[in-house]
Amino acid sequence: MSDNILSLIYTFSKKFSDPKTNLAFDPQNNNISAIIKEGNVNIFLRVSGDEIDVYKDILKLLKNNVAQIPGVISVNIALTSEKNDKKSTQKFKIDAKNIIAIASGKGGVGKSTFAVNLSVALQTLGMRVGLLDADIYGPSVPRMMGVSKKPEMNSDKKLIPIINYGIKCMSIGFILEDESPTIWRGPMIMKALEQMFNGVEWGILDYLIIDLPPGTGDAQLTLAQSSKLSGSIVISTPQEVALTDARKGINMFKKVGVDILGIVENMSYFICDNCNEKHFIFSKDGAIKEADKFKVPFLGSIPINKQLRQQSDTGQPSCIDNPDGEISKIYLMIAKKINQSLNTKRSL
């Protein structure tokens, strides 16, 4: 029901153009987003603080149209100011040309595996790369990057990232014991995340890759709003259960004005050793269809692969362990796409 309502909302909204940019309020416009819960619709429009009056007529027409959609109980339209957004982005400061968040609506879809292998692929292309494991509930980067030692502190009382495979790494997992559960409350989480940004001697980077916690809670919102992201990449398997949560992640980034660089479909298929044919265990092309629906780039499909699992467990990323393998080629292809996309945007 919510998906149908969302589709109809955009059917109405795309008839109107933003008075400031002249862009239609369609799914591609990051200045509009909507959240629907049990028939209650909340629409968010991001506007310039000194031009709110020019949106009044659009708000009235949009609200009246959306209220007529079957199943809609209430409609609320909120304006958010760009000026406030810009202030919030100054909280976390890192000297990185590009900061990319790797996100998923739910756990277990291969988000951390992707973050690690993308980082190595970018480094293989000659980039200066940092990898921040912000998944404080289940930090996987230490194992996947083959790092077990603890970071040291420099004379400025900043943590020095641990370097492996040419990548600067930082993770709460470097500090916690391997088997220790992470039981933290909101303020502690925010403090830990700020420490891993501002309290680390990252140096100058071409890319900082952030492995976000799964979901769309306070930690994800804080990072999205405070770290001046260049964009986000959403990871999902093809099955509907995962895609439902991936949509929440996409809408969260749209709400806070973060560009979505693309969607990656993980565990797309399995190639049987005996018959050498593809088996689509988790359905087929689900993430491709989702990318088309949201009008965002589809970056690639990554199969279920036994060697990739072994590489993750032993801390040897694919591009390091088997640089000429098919999996490594996929990650390098995605890294090249992202680098080209960001360079193109920067030149506009």
N, C-alpha and C positions, 0 to 999 in steps of 0.2 A: 504493500500500500504506500509506504513512504517513498519508494523509488518512483512510483507512478506520479505521486504528488510533486516530487522534485522535478521530474521530466516536464510536467505541465507548467510548473513555475517558470522554468527556463523558456518554455514555449511563449509565455506572456512577456517575460522580461526582455527577451532578445528583440522585441519590437521597439524597445526604447534604447536610445544611445546616451552615453555619459556626456553631459554638457561640457565637461572639461577636456576629455580625450577624443570624443566623437566615436568611441568604440561601443559596439552593441553590448548590452548586459547579457551575454551568452555564457555557456560553460567555460569558454576560453578566457573570459575576463576575470582576472584575479581580484578585482575590486567588488565582486558580488559573490556571496555564498549563502547557503541556506541550511538550516537544521530543522528537521521535522521529527516530532515525538508525539505519538498518540493523537495525531490530528492538529497539534499546535505547531504553527509555523513561525520560525524566527529567521528573518532575512537580514543580512548584514551588508551594508554598502560602505566601502572605504572612500572617503572624500577628503578634499582639501579643507582645512578648518575655516578658511576665509571665504568659501564659496558654497556654504550650506544652503543658502536661500534658493539657488538655482535648481535644487533638487526637489523642491516642495511639490511641484505639479506631478513629477514622475512618481514620487512616493505615494501620492494619493491615488493615482491611476493604477499603479502596481498593486497596492493593497486591495483596492476594490476588485480587481481581476482575480487575484489569488484567493480572495474570500469566497468566490463563486465555485471554486474547485470542489467536486464531491469528496467528502471525507475531511475537509478542513474545518476545524472548530474555531480556531482563532488565528489572527495574523498580527505579527509585530515586526516592524522594520526599524532597525537601529543603524544610525550613522556613526562610523568610527573615523577619527581624524588621523590623517597621515602624520601630522606633527607629533602626536603622542607616540605613534609607531616608531618614528625616527629617534626619539629620546630613548625608548626602551632598547633599541639595538646597540646602545653604547655600553651596556652593562658588562658584557663579555667581550674582551678585546684580544685579538690575535692578529699578528702580522701575516695574514694569508691572503693570497690573491683570490682564491676560491674556497668557500666553505660549503661542503655538501653534507646534508643529513641523509642517512640511510634509514628508512622507516618501514614498519609493517604494522598492520592493524592488530595482528596477533602474533604470538610466539610460535616457534617451530617451523617457520617457512624458509629458513636459510638466510636470514638477514645478516647475521654476523659473518657467516661464510662469505657472503657477497662483499661485505665491507672490507674484509681482509684481502680478498683476491683482487678487488678493484684497486685498492691501495697499492698492491704490488704491481699490478698492470700499469698504473699511472707512473710508478717509479721506473718501470721498465722503459717507458716512453721518454725518460729523462727528466721527470718532474721531481721537485722537492716536496715530499709528502709526509704529513703527520696523520696519525690514526688515533682518534680519541674514542675509547670504549666507554660510552655514557650509559650503557645498559647495566646500571648499578645493581639490579636484582639478580642478574645472571651473567656476569662478565665472562666472555669467552675468548677475548682477544689474546690474553697471555698464553693459553694453550695453543690456539691456532697460529700464533706468531712464533711459537717455540721459545717463549721468554718465561723465566721463573725467578730471576733476581728482582730485588726491590730497588726502586729509584732512589738516588741520592739527592741531597740538597746543596745548592751552590751558595756562594757568599751573600747573595741577595735574598736568601731564604726561599728560593723557588726550586721546585722539583725539576730534576733533569730527566727528560724523556729517555726511555731505554730504546736504543737503536738496534734493529735487526733487519736484515735484508735491505738496508739503506733507508728504512722508514722509522721515523720518530714515533714511539708508542707511549700512550699513557692510559692506565686503566685502574679502577678501584680494586680490580683483582690483583694488582701488584702489592696491595697493602693488606687485603684480607687473606686469611688462611683459605686453602683450597676448598675445604668442606664446610666453611662457616656460612650460615644463612645470613642474608642481608635484611635486617629488620629495622628499618628507619622510618621516621615520620617525615611529613612534608618539609618543614624548615631544615631538617638535617640533610635531606636530599638536595635541596636547592643550594645549601652551603657547600656540599661536596662537589656539585656540578660547577659552581663558580670557582672553586679551588682548582679543579682540573683545567679550567680555562685560564684564569688570571694568575694562578699560583704555579704555573709550569713555564719553564724557559723553552718555548717552542721555536724561537728564532724566526727566520724568514721562510715562509712556505709558499709553494705554488698551489698546493691543495691540502686542506684539512678535511679528512673524512670522519664524520661522526656516526658511530653506531648507536642509534637511539634505542631506548627501551621500547619494547612492543606496546602498542596501545596509543591512546590519545589523552593521557592524563596531564597532571600539573607539570611533571618533569619534561614531557615532550613539548608542551606549550611554552614553558620557560625557555627552553633551548631554541625553539623556533623563533620566539620573539626577541631574544636577547643576544643572539650570536651572529647577527647580520649575515644570514645564510645567502649564498649565491643561488641555491636551489635544493630540491629534495628528490630522492629516488625512492619509489615505493616498490617493495618486494612482496610478491604474492605467489601462491601456487594456483593452478587453474581451477580448483574446485570452488564451488559457490560459498562454502563456509568461510574460506579464507578471503574471498573477494568481498564478501559482506563487510568484513572488518577493514579491508584495504580501502573501501569507499570512505569509511570514517576518517582514515588518515589523509586521503586526498582532500576531503572537505575541510579538515582541520588546517591544512596548509593554505588552502584557498582563503579561509577565514582570516588568517593572520598575514596574508599577502606574500606568501613564499612561492616562488615559481616551482612548478613540478617539472623536473628535467626529463622524467619518463617513468615508465613502469617496466619492471623485469619479471618475467615468469620463471619461477624456480620450480624444480622437480616436474618439468614439462612432460617428460616421457622417460621410459626406460628401454634400453636396447638389450634384448635378451642375448646371452652368450651362445645359446644353442641355435636359435632361428635367425639371429641378427636382424630382427624386425623391431620397430618402435611399438611400445605398448603404452597407451595413455592412461596410466593408473588413476590419476586425479582429474580426469576429464580432459578436454582438449580445447586449446585456444581461449580459455577463459580470460586471461589477462590481456590478450590481444584485443578481444571484444571490449573489455573495460577501458583500455586506452583509447579505442575509437569512440566510445561513448562519451568520455570526458575530454576528447580532443587533445590528448597529450601524447607525446612520442612513445612508441613501443621500442624499448632498447634491445631486447633479445630474449631468447629462451635458453635456459640451462637445464640439461637433463639430470635425472637421478644417476649418479655415477659412483661406483664403489671406490675407485681410486681417489676421487675428490674427498670422500668421507675419510679415507685413510690419511690423506694429506692434512686434513683439518685436525685429526686426532694426534698426529705426530708433529704438528707445528711446521709443516713444510708446504706453503701455499703452492698452488698449481703452477704458476709461472716460474717458480723456483725449482720445484721438483721435476716438472716435465714441461719445459718451456715450448716445446714443439707439439704438444698434445692438443687434441680437439678442444678440451675444456679451456686451456690457456688461450687458445685462439679466440674463443667466445669472449672471455674477459678482456682481452686486448682490443677486440672489436668494439665492445661497449665503452671502454676507456677512451678510445679514439673518437667515438661519437660524442661523448660528453665534453671532451676537450674542445672539439670543433664547435659544438653548440655554444659553449661559454665564450669562446674566442669571437664567434660571430656576433653574439649579443653585446660583447664589450666594444666591438667596432662600430656598432650602430649609433 
